[in-house]
Amino acid sequence: MIELTRLNGVKFILNCEFIESLEETPDTVISTTNGKKFVVAERADEVVNKVIEYKRKIFRELLSIN
């Protein structure tokens, strides 16, 4: 799950496992596998970095369990 910001400044949490595509038009638009679209204040590269950090955290936790 990653925290993002809508264009009106409201923060929300998105399950990044459902991100299907990400584009800048120039606003960043996230399309999910269930057909929803989210326009966010973060740039595409920021969203990608948040997803990478989330995945790293998950894998670190999995590795520490074993």
C-alpha positions in Angstrom: 0.0 0.0 0.0 1.3 3.4 -0.9 0.2 6.9 0.1 -0.6 9.3 -2.7 -2.2 12.8 -3.0 -5.2 13.7 -5.1 -4.9 17.0 -6.9 -7.1 18.6 -4.3 -4.5 17.8 -1.6 -6.4 14.9 0.0 -4.1 12.0 0.8 -5.3 8.4 0.2 -3.8 4.9 0.3 -3.7 2.8 -2.9 -3.0 -0.9 -3.1 -0.2 -0.8 -5.6 -0.7 -4.5 -6.5 -3.6 -3.3 -8.7 -1.7 -0.7 -10.7 -2.0 -1.6 -14.4 -0.6 1.6 -16.0 0.8 4.9 -15.1 1.1 7.9 -17.4 1.7 11.7 -17.2 -0.7 13.7 -19.3 0.7 16.1 -17.8 -1.1 15.1 -14.6 -0.2 11.6 -13.4 -3.0 9.2 -14.1 -3.0 5.7 -12.5 -5.2 3.0 -14.1 -5.9 0.0 -12.0 -6.8 -3.6 -13.0 -10.5 -3.0 -12.0 -10.8 -0.1 -14.4 -10.6 2.8 -11.9 -8.4 5.8 -12.6 -6.8 8.1 -10.1 -5.2 11.5 -10.9 -2.5 12.2 -8.4 -0.2 15.1 -7.6 2.9 12.9 -7.5 5.0 12.5 -10.7 5.1 9.1 -12.3 8.7 8.5 -11.1 7.7 9.3 -7.5 4.9 6.7 -7.7 7.3 4.2 -9.1 9.7 4.9 -6.3 7.0 4.5 -3.7 6.0 1.1 -5.2 9.7 0.0 -5.2 10.1 1.0 -1.5 6.9 -0.8 -0.6 8.0 -4.0 -2.4 11.5 -3.8 -0.7 9.8 -3.5 2.7 7.6 -6.5 2.1 10.6 -8.6 0.9 12.7 -7.5 3.8 10.0 -8.6 6.2 9.6 -11.9 4.5 13.4 -12.5 4.6 13.5 -11.7 8.3 10.8 -14.3 9.1 12.9 -17.1 7.6 
